[in-house]
Amino acid sequence: MTVNGTPWQAKALKDAPIVIIGAGMGGLATALALAKKGFKDIQVIERASGLGFVGAGIQMAPNVARILTRLGCWSPVEAEATDVLETSIRDGASNQKLAHVDMPNIRKMYGYPHCTGHRATLAGSLYDACRLEPAIKFKFGHSLRSIESFAPHTTFTLQTEAGETLQMKAAVLIGADGVKSIARAALLSKAGLSESVEDTGQAAYRILLPRQAMESDPEMMELLDSNQVTRWIGEKRHWICYPIASRSIYNMSSIQPDDNFAAAPSSTYTTKGSKKAMMDVFSDFCPLVLRMLNLVPEGEVCEWKLRSQKPLPTWVHGSVALLGDACHPTLPHLNQGAGLAIEDAAVLAEVLDRAPDANPESINKCLQVYETLRKPRTTALVDLAALSGRTLHLGQGKAKEERDKQFAEANGGGKVPDKWASPEVQEMIYGYDCMQEAAAKFDEEYKNLERSISNRL
């Protein structure tokens, strides 16, 4: 085992080392946001040997576009994204329209658009922006093995695929290592708490249909050339679909019971799925959906296991904090998973930027302010996403009849049961400026912590 670095003497936190575990959306956004604030020593640890970005489509709402614009990496993403101007919610079996919601004024109302794009483009833009920052260094092919100390500074051990170990120290350690977070397990264990990751009983398929495969079908081309997100819903199942990559690809993502999960999933809870199993699960859906599914080559079905997490008692211990799916994984029904992680990153940078010094006590208080600012919003949106999923997946009965009645009323301006398409929910999510709130509330929350600590002494 080798030891990297020696204790630092830094009066300002911006001169001290900060380490981020995980180079996903949240980890990359955290590194970039810190660099933009003037932090000088940022390391990102990633278990993969490199960032060869893959993945499927992603929806990027105004709350995300606002942050990425300020970080200087939105333009490449927007250049090939599709502005969402409408959504169609349809019965999966009949293709009958349940509701059609026009969304033409999102950009005007919130100052930023709601777009669909490719995850690889978003991640690539964040990574490219990080590489332009001299303060950010990447260490690939290393994963977090353990955390030995949480304070006064954090000491932790990394491990390579070959089993070699490396011990490091940092003033701040950020666990952005996803739903299977090692940082979370270590933090909860240190705090005397237990893990609470749970299966949701749901899985998802991710499909990318190239334009050339759809060109002979007028119904498909109408969807691909639109500015529309389309959702087909059925009992315990749905598809949500939209154009990405300058309309060269039609993205399709499903939710269904995970009874047909093909094999033991990888460390990211994804695995190769079976085309036959997929077709069987959705065999009662309309011909249009089935024609699109039939275009998928055998061997190119990707299945994704969905996990949930009971709200954690804490995200912070000493100089260690959790971020994104490591502390608040969410079901995808609001399309805010990456958005919440990017918001976390922006708020974390705002609070650490205001640290009065590099003392461990000050760092811990800043991290507690971060948790105080973020937890109510993330908990509310995680719960709302789960509620929306239950509503969309209703089977036959009075509850479904009432839901479909509400969908019909939505065509005349009533409330939309699909919370993602609800103007009221959009206002809550899209109109929220997390960076502005952090700047406005930091001093008050920091002083509240100081008073609370003083009262306990």
Secondary structure per residue as TSV (DSSP state, phi and psi in degrees):
chain	resnum	aa	ss	phi	psi
A	1	M	-	360.0	137.4
A	2	T	E	-114.0	155.0
A	3	V	E	-111.8	128.4
A	4	N	E	-101.7	115.9
A	5	G	-	91.3	163.0
A	6	T	-	-126.6	165.1
A	7	P	-	-55.2	137.2
A	8	W	-	-99.5	156.8
A	9	Q	-	-117.9	90.3
A	10	A	-	-123.9	122.1
A	11	K	S	-75.9	-32.0
A	12	A	S	-110.1	139.3
A	13	L	G	-62.0	-28.4
A	14	K	G	-64.3	-17.7
A	15	D	G	-94.8	-7.3
A	16	A	S	-94.4	156.6
A	17	P	-	-75.0	135.2
A	18	I	E	-122.1	130.7
A	19	V	E	-117.9	134.5
A	20	I	E	-116.8	124.9
A	21	I	E	-93.4	113.3
A	22	G	-	110.1	128.2
A	23	A	-	-112.6	40.7
A	24	G	S	-81.7	-164.0
A	25	M	H	-58.4	-45.8
A	26	G	H	-67.2	-43.4
A	27	G	H	-64.3	-45.4
A	28	L	H	-64.1	-43.1
A	29	A	H	-64.4	-36.8
A	30	T	H	-64.0	-48.0
A	31	A	H	-58.3	-46.0
A	32	L	H	-66.9	-43.2
A	33	A	H	-63.2	-39.8
A	34	L	H	-65.6	-42.6
A	35	A	H	-62.5	-40.0
A	36	K	H	-65.0	-23.8
A	37	K	T	-86.0	-3.7
A	38	G	T	98.2	9.0
A	39	F	-	-68.6	139.6
A	40	K	-	-106.4	-12.8
A	41	D	-	-138.2	88.5
A	42	I	E	-122.0	124.0
A	43	Q	E	-117.9	135.8
A	44	V	E	-112.1	122.3
A	45	I	E	-101.4	127.0
A	46	E	E	-133.9	130.8
A	47	R	S	-68.9	-30.6
A	48	A	S	-68.9	155.2
A	49	S	S	-75.8	-14.3
A	50	G	S	-170.4	171.3
A	51	L	-	-103.4	74.1
A	52	G	-	-85.5	96.4
A	53	F	-	-72.9	133.8
A	54	V	-	-130.0	-155.2
A	55	G	-	105.5	-177.0
A	56	A	-	-117.1	-146.4
A	57	G	E	-80.2	165.5
A	58	I	E	-150.1	143.7
A	59	Q	E	-97.5	134.9
A	60	M	E	-123.9	105.6
A	61	A	-	-85.2	171.7
A	62	P	H	-57.5	-32.6
A	63	N	H	-63.6	-28.1
A	64	V	H	-82.2	-46.8
A	65	A	H	-59.4	-34.9
A	66	R	H	-61.2	-46.7
A	67	I	H	-67.5	-46.4
A	68	L	H	-65.3	-31.9
A	69	T	H	-63.2	-45.4
A	70	R	H	-65.8	-29.6
A	71	L	T	-84.6	-5.1
A	72	G	T	80.4	22.4
A	73	C	-	-129.7	17.9
A	74	W	S	-82.6	-35.3
A	75	S	H	-55.4	-47.2
A	76	P	H	-62.6	-31.9
A	77	V	H	-71.3	-47.2
A	78	E	H	-65.3	-29.4
A	79	A	H	-58.7	-33.2
A	80	E	T	-114.6	8.4
A	81	A	-	-83.7	164.8
A	82	T	E	-110.4	124.4
A	83	D	E	-67.6	128.3
A	84	V	-	-85.6	118.1
A	85	L	-	-113.5	-9.9
A	86	E	E	-162.7	159.4
A	87	T	E	-137.7	142.6
A	88	S	E	-119.9	122.9
A	89	I	E	-107.5	121.6
A	90	R	E	-126.9	153.3
A	91	D	E	-69.2	129.0
A	92	G	T	-62.3	-39.2
A	93	A	T	-76.2	-40.8
A	94	S	T	-102.4	-13.8
A	95	N	-	66.4	11.9
A	96	Q	-	-70.4	136.7
A	97	K	E	-71.7	123.3
A	98	L	E	-89.1	-39.9
A	99	A	E	-157.9	148.8
A	100	H	E	-129.1	120.6
A	101	V	E	-115.0	116.2
A	102	D	E	-79.9	139.2
A	103	M	-	-133.6	51.3
A	104	P	T	-77.2	-16.6
A	105	N	T	-109.9	17.2
A	106	I	H	-57.9	-48.7
A	107	R	H	-61.3	-42.2
A	108	K	H	-68.7	-39.8
A	109	M	H	-71.3	-38.9
A	110	Y	H	-114.3	-2.4
A	111	G	S	84.1	-7.3
A	112	Y	S	-145.3	154.9
A	113	P	-	-85.5	167.2
A	114	H	-	-104.2	119.4
A	115	C	E	-124.6	157.5
A	116	T	E	-112.5	143.5
A	117	G	E	-157.6	-170.4
A	118	H	E	-98.4	134.3
A	119	R	H	-56.3	-37.5
A	120	A	H	-63.0	-35.0
A	121	T	H	-68.3	-43.4
A	122	L	H	-64.3	-50.1
A	123	A	H	-62.9	-40.2
A	124	G	H	-64.1	-38.1
A	125	S	H	-67.0	-41.4
A	126	L	H	-62.5	-44.3
A	127	Y	H	-65.1	-44.3
A	128	D	H	-60.5	-40.5
A	129	A	H	-66.0	-37.8
A	130	C	H	-63.8	-40.7
A	131	R	H	-67.3	-18.2
A	132	L	T	-81.6	-8.8
A	133	E	-	-98.5	114.0
A	134	P	T	-59.1	-24.5
A	135	A	T	-72.9	-18.2
A	136	I	E	-99.7	126.3
A	137	K	E	-123.2	144.8
A	138	F	E	-110.4	139.3
A	139	K	E	-122.3	100.9
A	140	F	E	-89.3	162.0
A	141	G	S	71.2	21.2
A	142	H	E	-129.4	139.8
A	143	S	E	-126.1	156.0
A	144	L	E	-72.3	128.1
A	145	R	E	-101.0	-42.8
A	146	S	E	-163.1	160.7
A	147	I	E	-117.5	119.3
A	148	E	E	-86.8	-36.1
A	149	S	E	-143.3	145.4
A	150	F	-	-106.3	-17.6
A	151	A	S	-161.3	155.8
A	152	P	S	-68.7	-32.2
A	153	H	S	-116.9	169.1
A	154	T	E	-99.6	132.8
A	155	T	E	-118.2	133.5
A	156	F	E	-149.3	161.2
A	157	T	E	-117.2	130.9
A	158	L	E	-102.4	157.9
A	159	Q	E	-138.2	138.7
A	160	T	E	-87.3	170.5
A	161	E	T	-62.0	-28.7
A	162	A	T	-80.0	-3.6
A	163	G	S	93.9	-0.5
A	164	E	-	-71.3	146.6
A	165	T	E	-118.0	154.0
A	166	L	E	-144.2	124.4
A	167	Q	E	-96.6	137.6
A	168	M	E	-131.7	161.8
A	169	K	E	-128.1	150.8
A	170	A	E	-152.7	156.0
A	171	A	S	-73.1	-34.6
A	172	V	E	-139.2	135.5
A	173	L	E	-120.9	125.3
A	174	I	E	-111.3	120.8
A	175	G	E	-90.4	97.6
A	176	A	-	-113.8	42.4
A	177	D	-	-103.0	27.6
A	178	G	-	79.9	-171.3
A	179	V	T	-66.9	-24.3
A	180	K	T	-99.9	35.8
A	181	S	-	-55.4	122.3
A	182	I	H	-72.8	-35.8
A	183	A	H	-61.8	-41.3
A	184	R	H	-63.8	-44.7
A	185	A	H	-60.2	-41.8
A	186	A	H	-68.1	-42.0
A	187	L	H	-64.9	-45.3
A	188	L	H	-66.0	-39.2
A	189	S	H	-62.4	-43.0
A	190	K	H	-63.2	-34.6
A	191	A	T	-85.4	2.6
A	192	G	T	74.5	26.4
A	193	L	-	-114.5	162.9
A	194	S	-	-109.7	158.4
A	195	E	-	-68.3	154.0
A	196	S	-	-144.0	34.0
A	197	V	E	-73.1	136.0
A	198	E	E	-132.8	147.7
A	199	D	E	-69.9	144.0
A	200	T	E	-92.7	-10.1
A	201	G	E	77.7	10.8
A	202	Q	E	-125.5	152.2
A	203	A	E	-135.9	171.5
A	204	A	E	-140.1	147.6
A	205	Y	E	-102.9	144.0
A	206	R	E	-121.3	125.6
A	207	I	E	-132.8	138.4
A	208	L	E	-121.9	115.7
A	209	L	E	-101.6	120.6
A	210	P	E	-72.3	151.4
A	211	R	H	-55.3	-41.9
A	212	Q	H	-63.3	-26.3
A	213	A	H	-75.1	-20.2
A	214	M	H	-102.2	-10.5
A	215	E	T	-61.2	-25.7
A	216	S	T	-84.9	-1.9
A	217	D	-	-116.6	107.3
A	218	P	H	-57.8	-37.4
A	219	E	H	-64.3	-40.7
A	220	M	H	-66.1	-42.8
A	221	M	H	-66.1	-31.2
A	222	E	H	-62.6	-38.3
A	223	L	H	-69.9	-45.4
A	224	L	H	-64.7	-35.4
A	225	D	T	-91.3	11.7
A	226	S	S	-97.8	176.0
A	227	N	S	-108.8	36.6
A	228	Q	E	-114.7	138.0
A	229	V	E	-95.7	127.9
A	230	T	E	-117.5	132.8
A	231	R	E	-123.7	125.3
A	232	W	E	-104.3	124.8
A	233	I	E	-119.7	146.9
A	234	G	E	-150.4	-178.0
A	235	E	T	-64.0	118.6
A	236	K	T	62.4	13.7
A	237	R	E	-148.3	153.5
A	238	H	E	-162.7	164.9
A	239	W	E	-121.4	138.6
A	240	I	E	-123.1	130.2
A	241	C	E	-139.4	147.9
A	242	Y	E	-167.8	157.4
A	243	P	E	-78.3	144.5
A	244	I	E	-138.5	175.6
A	245	A	T	53.4	57.0
A	246	S	T	56.3	36.4
A	247	R	T	61.9	25.3
A	248	S	T	-89.7	-10.6
A	249	I	E	-139.0	140.2
A	250	Y	E	-105.5	117.8
A	251	N	E	-90.8	132.8
A	252	M	E	-128.3	125.3
A	253	S	E	-129.5	136.5
A	254	S	E	-117.0	169.1
A	255	I	E	-133.0	135.8
A	256	Q	E	-156.4	164.0
A	257	P	E	-57.2	146.1
A	258	D	G	-90.0	26.3
A	259	D	G	-59.3	-31.1
A	260	N	G	-99.1	18.1
A	261	F	-	-54.3	123.9
A	262	A	-	-67.0	-39.7
A	263	A	S	-161.4	178.9
A	264	A	S	-59.3	124.9
A	265	P	-	-71.5	159.6
A	266	S	-	-74.9	-176.9
A	267	S	T	-64.7	-15.3
A	268	T	T	-100.6	11.1
A	269	Y	S	63.4	31.8
A	270	T	E	-123.5	155.9
A	271	T	E	-158.0	163.7
A	272	K	E	-69.7	131.9
A	273	G	-	-102.5	177.3
A	274	S	-	-103.7	129.1
A	275	K	H	-63.6	-41.5
A	276	K	H	-61.3	-43.9
A	277	A	H	-62.9	-40.1
A	278	M	H	-62.7	-46.1
A	279	M	H	-63.8	-36.7
A	280	D	H	-66.9	-42.2
A	281	V	H	-60.3	-36.0
A	282	F	T	-110.6	26.6
A	283	S	T	-63.1	-24.9
A	284	D	T	-93.2	6.4
A	285	F	S	-79.3	167.3
A	286	C	-	-66.9	159.7
A	287	P	H	-56.6	-36.1
A	288	L	H	-61.1	-47.3
A	289	V	H	-62.9	-44.0
A	290	L	H	-66.0	-35.4
A	291	R	H	-63.6	-39.9
A	292	M	H	-66.7	-42.7
A	293	L	H	-64.1	-34.2
A	294	N	H	-69.1	-17.1
A	295	L	T	-74.6	-15.9
A	296	V	S	-73.3	124.5
A	297	P	-	-64.8	143.1
A	298	E	T	-57.9	136.7
A	299	G	T	94.6	-7.9
A	300	E	-	-113.4	20.2
A	301	V	-	-91.7	121.1
A	302	C	E	-108.2	126.8
A	303	E	E	-112.2	142.1
A	304	W	E	-131.6	122.0
A	305	K	E	-85.9	129.6
A	306	L	E	-95.9	131.3
A	307	R	E	-121.7	156.6
A	308	S	E	-129.5	168.5
A	309	Q	E	-140.0	124.7
A	310	K	-	-61.8	146.2
A	311	P	-	-52.6	130.0
A	312	L	-	-76.9	143.0
A	313	P	S	-61.7	-31.6
A	314	T	-	-152.9	150.1
A	315	W	S	-105.4	-3.0
A	316	V	E	-132.7	138.6
A	317	H	E	-147.1	123.3
A	318	G	T	58.7	-121.6
A	319	S	T	-105.8	22.9
A	320	V	E	-115.9	136.5
A	321	A	E	-138.6	152.7
A	322	L	E	-103.4	159.7
A	323	L	-	-151.7	145.3
A	324	G	G	65.7	-140.4
A	325	D	G	-61.5	-18.2
A	326	A	G	-64.3	-26.2
A	327	C	T	-125.1	-17.8
A	328	H	-	-149.3	60.9
A	329	P	-	-59.0	145.3
A	330	T	-	-133.0	151.1
A	331	L	-	-70.3	154.7
A	332	P	G	-84.8	14.7
A	333	H	G	-72.1	-15.9
A	334	L	G	-105.9	-4.2
A	335	N	S	57.2	43.5
A	336	Q	-	-124.1	12.0
A	337	G	H	-59.6	-56.4
A	338	A	H	-66.0	-35.9
A	339	G	H	-60.7	-42.9
A	340	L	H	-66.0	-37.9
A	341	A	H	-65.6	-39.8
A	342	I	H	-69.0	-37.3
A	343	E	H	-61.6	-44.8
A	344	D	H	-52.6	-47.7
A	345	A	H	-59.5	-45.4
A	346	A	H	-64.3	-41.5
A	347	V	H	-69.2	-40.0
A	348	L	H	-58.9	-43.4
A	349	A	H	-64.5	-38.0
A	350	E	H	-63.4	-44.0
A	351	V	H	-74.6	-39.6
A	352	L	H	-67.7	-30.5
A	353	D	H	-61.2	-24.7
A	354	R	T	-100.0	8.2
A	355	A	-	-62.3	130.2
A	356	P	S	-69.3	-23.5
A	357	D	S	-165.1	-174.3
A	358	A	S	-99.9	15.3
A	359	N	-	-65.9	141.4
A	360	P	H	-55.7	-36.3
A	361	E	H	-64.3	-40.4
A	362	S	H	-67.5	-41.3
A	363	I	H	-60.7	-46.2
A	364	N	H	-61.2	-41.1
A	365	K	H	-65.3	-38.7
A	366	C	H	-62.9	-41.8
A	367	L	H	-67.0	-35.1
A	368	Q	H	-67.5	-35.8
A	369	V	H	-62.6	-43.0
A	370	Y	H	-54.1	-49.0
A	371	E	H	-63.2	-42.5
A	372	T	H	-60.4	-39.6
A	373	L	H	-73.4	-34.2
A	374	R	H	-92.9	-34.3
A	375	K	H	-61.8	-42.9
A	376	P	H	-60.6	-40.8
A	377	R	H	-70.3	-46.7
A	378	T	H	-64.2	-40.3
A	379	T	H	-62.5	-42.7
A	380	A	H	-63.4	-42.0
A	381	L	H	-75.6	-34.9
A	382	V	H	-61.6	-44.8
A	383	D	H	-65.7	-40.0
A	384	L	H	-67.5	-36.7
A	385	A	H	-63.2	-42.7
A	386	A	H	-64.3	-41.1
A	387	L	H	-62.7	-43.5
A	388	S	H	-62.1	-39.9
A	389	G	H	-62.6	-42.8
A	390	R	H	-62.9	-37.1
A	391	T	H	-68.2	-43.2
A	392	L	H	-66.2	-30.5
A	393	H	T	-99.6	17.9
A	394	L	-	-61.9	142.9
A	395	G	-	-92.2	-170.2
A	396	Q	S	-61.0	142.1
A	397	G	S	146.1	-179.0
A	398	K	H	-64.6	-36.0
A	399	A	H	-63.3	-41.2
A	400	K	H	-67.1	-40.5
A	401	E	H	-60.7	-41.7
A	402	E	H	-66.8	-41.2
A	403	R	H	-60.4	-46.6
A	404	D	H	-66.0	-31.5
A	405	K	H	-64.0	-41.7
A	406	Q	H	-66.0	-38.1
A	407	F	H	-59.6	-44.7
A	408	A	H	-61.7	-41.1
A	409	E	H	-67.7	-27.2
A	410	A	H	-64.0	-27.4
A	411	N	T	-64.6	-22.2
A	412	G	T	-103.2	13.5
A	413	G	T	103.9	6.0
A	414	G	-	-77.2	-179.4
A	415	K	-	-69.1	145.8
A	416	V	-	-102.4	120.0
A	417	P	S	-62.5	-30.7
A	418	D	S	-75.3	101.2
A	419	K	G	-60.7	-30.5
A	420	W	G	-58.3	-36.3
A	421	A	G	-93.1	1.1
A	422	S	-	-77.3	123.6
A	423	P	H	-57.5	-35.4
A	424	E	H	-65.8	-42.8
A	425	V	H	-69.5	-39.4
A	426	Q	H	-58.8	-41.1
A	427	E	H	-61.5	-41.4
A	428	M	H	-64.3	-39.9
A	429	I	H	-84.6	-50.5
A	430	Y	H	-74.8	-33.0
A	431	G	T	-81.7	-4.1
A	432	Y	-	-83.9	125.5
A	433	D	-	-108.5	96.9
A	434	C	H	-65.8	-33.9
A	435	M	H	-69.8	-41.2
A	436	Q	H	-63.7	-43.0
A	437	E	H	-63.3	-42.6
A	438	A	H	-61.9	-42.9
A	439	A	H	-64.3	-38.3
A	440	A	H	-75.0	-32.1
A	441	K	H	-103.8	-7.5
A	442	F	H	-57.9	-52.8
A	443	D	H	-57.1	-44.7
A	444	E	H	-63.1	-46.3
A	445	E	H	-68.0	-37.4
A	446	Y	H	-64.8	-44.2
A	447	K	H	-65.9	-36.0
A	448	N	H	-60.6	-40.3
A	449	L	H	-65.9	-42.6
A	450	E	H	-60.8	-42.9
A	451	R	H	-64.9	-41.0
A	452	S	H	-62.9	-42.9
A	453	I	H	-65.7	-42.1
A	454	S	H	-63.0	-38.3
A	455	N	H	-68.9	-25.3
A	456	R	H	-81.8	-16.4
A	457	L	-	-80.3	360.0
